């Protein structure tokens, strides 16, 4: 059984028991439970239910494991023969979720 859920403007395919990294959720504390009710699609043993726009009565129950930083992404710009080069780095903050169950 899996579901497609919208979390913070992004869509994720989730299954029960899965670990998930989403953009940082400021209000979420480690160890707390969160319910997501914007479930767009549910596949229950081959029976697919598509919402218009969401599936009524479906929700995802997840536990917040903590906040982490992602890998560093380097952006390097260079123009040859112009003595121009620029390096920029960025590390994104993520919230780690553990999907406990899909209620459909």
N, C-alpha and C positions, 0 to 999 in steps of 0.2 A: 504494500500500500504506500502510495506517495501522494504528495500534494504540491501545488505551485502556489506560493504565498508571496504577498507583497510586503516587504519590510523596508521602511524608510525610503520609499520610492523605487526600490529595486526588487526584481522578482527572483525568487530562489525555488529550486526543486528540493523538497525536504522529505525525509523518511524518518520514522521513529528510530531513535538510537544514533542519530547522525550528529556530528560536530559541525558547527556552522560559524563562519566569521562574517559579521556585518559591520557596517560603518559604526563608529562609536555612538553608543546610546548614553547620553549624559545622565539621565534619570535612573538608569539601571544600576543596582548594586549587586556585588558578587554574592551568589547564594540565593538570590530572589527568583521568583517565577514570573514569567511574562506570558500573556496570551495574545496571539495575533489572530484577528478575525477577518482580515482581508484575504481570504482563501479564494483563489481564482479557479482552481481545478482540483478535483479529487479523483484518483484512480484507485478503486477498491476491488482488487482481484479481477481486473479486466473490465469492470463496470465504471466507465468514465462519466463524471458529472462535471459539466462546465457551467460556471456561474455567469450571470448576466447583470451586473459585472462581477458579483461575488456569489459564492455558494452559501445559501441560507443555512444557519445552524452549524456551520463548520468552523473549527478553530484549531490552532496549533498551540500546544502547551510546551514551553521551553524554559530551561533553567539557565541563568547567567553564571558562567564559570569565572569570568574575569575580563579585564581590559588588557590588551596587548598592543604592541607596535609591530607593524608589518616590516617587510624587507625594504631596504633603501633603494629608491629608484633614482638613477643618475641621468641627468639630461645634459648632453655635451653638444655645444654648438661651435662650429668653426667655419671660417671663410678662408680659403687658401689664398696665399700671397697677399693677404691684407693685415697680417699680424693681429688677427682677431680670434680669440677663443674664449669660451665662457662655460663654466661648469656650475650646475645647479643640482641639488639633491633634495629629496623629500621622503619622509617616512609617515605613512598613514596610520592613524589610530583605529583599532578594531575592537569590537566586543565579541567575545567567544560565547556562543550559545550551544547548549546541548538539547536537542529536540527529544522531549519525553514521550509525547503521544500526539496522534492526529485524531481529533474528534470530528466525525462526519456522520 
